[in-house]
């Protein structure tokens, strides 16, 4: 879609059938696949345009079966708009705002947004080249809810992040900024030690990196030079500032339980920053076959 904006988006998906057809194309690529038995091109479509029946196993299905839309009463049209807004707005969208836009309850909007985030949760990606690492505190209930290295009132959470310069990012909500929390994440993702360089602040947890065979340089904040040629963490500071704007300004309060999902949302937008809004909307659907999330799993204590 050229020059995607809200108006062209609305015109493209003006009713449920437009959305169903589009979802079918993205999921099955014109090869209708039975979610019950896996038969391809064995199903016929009823006249209502909604229901399919598989000739092989005789079972019925819709295009929503096996996706996060399956057990939702919300129209696909509203879902599509929610996905478009949630993936295209730089700082995200709150459930209060989304509920007003779509004419749904705030609780429903909250649930939709969490489902949309769940689909794009970060998978294990390998990191290469010049990498910046950082471990700020985030959130909290104090008046000065800023990202900071201080956690005097114990209400802040630690997020560990890495970013490849000119590449992708990952943000992980961790228990602490200790060695045992940070180093395994680096080891899991940075495996090509010879061709990777890691830059961080002077935090003690990174000291073991050299012993482990990594190239590691720390930014010396005390000697006045934040930027010392290549030794800087400016890139990841930019990533945090976006997350901070969202968590403080859009979402107001993010509970520890859900913080990882917000990290995933911001990380996803950063990692797809080369796409335009409609390309990113389509990209989101690449993941839609994989995940299914019910309200039960979302509100469960350990989900
Ligand atoms: Zn079948």
Boltz pocket constraint, residues with backbone or C-beta under 6 A from the ligand:
constraints:
  - pocket:
      binder: B
      contacts: [[A, 34], [A, 35], [A, 36], [A, 37], [A, 38], [A, 39], [A, 54], [A, 55], [A, 56], [A, 57], [A, 58], [A, 59]]
      max_distance: 6.0
